[in-house]
Amino acid sequence: MPDDLMEATLAIWAAKNLPARLHVGATARLLAFAEHDIQILMAVGKLTPLGDPAPNAPKWFAAVEMIRLAGDKDWLRKATREISKYWRHKRERRQTNPLFESRSNPVIPQPVQAES
């Protein structure tokens, strides 16, 4: 990161009174995504948490890096596209699953009776 960009990033960081590490909720607010979208962005490699946390451990992100990403129009476009792709595929899987027509009216398969 060039020095002038780093100085601008640190000035923004200081002005917002942000801690050095951000939890998932603060990261989502800073990047203008929903909290559940952060997990999707981590899965596709768009976000990397600090350290090597266990799958069920709280995730923390570097505030300086999140500020840089929030200002990167290309990264935001790609991340938004990944979120859209995830939800589109999820809807398609739900629509093609023969066991569930909808959440309110599941189709329960009936056992096949042997003919005598």
C-alpha positions, 0 to 999 in steps of 0.5 A: 500500500503506497504511503499516501494511501496508508496515511489517508486510510489511517486518518479515516480509521482515526476519524471513525474511532475504530479498533484495530480488529473488527468483529463480523457485525462491525465488518458487515456495517463498514462494508455495507453487507449483511452479517450473514454475507460475511460468511459467504465472502469468507467462503469464496476467498474475498475476505480473510479473518485474522489468524487461523480461527477454528470454524466455530470461533469468532472471526476478527478482521483488520480495520485498516484492510476493511477500510481499504476494501470499502474504498475499492470499487472493483472489490465491492463489485466482485463481492456483490456479484459473489453474494448474488451468485450464492443466493441465485444458486441457493434459490435454484437448488430449492426450486429443483429439489422434489422434496420441497415445493415451498417452506409452508407446503412441503411435499412428503414422499409417500411410501410405495405399497407393494401390490398383492 
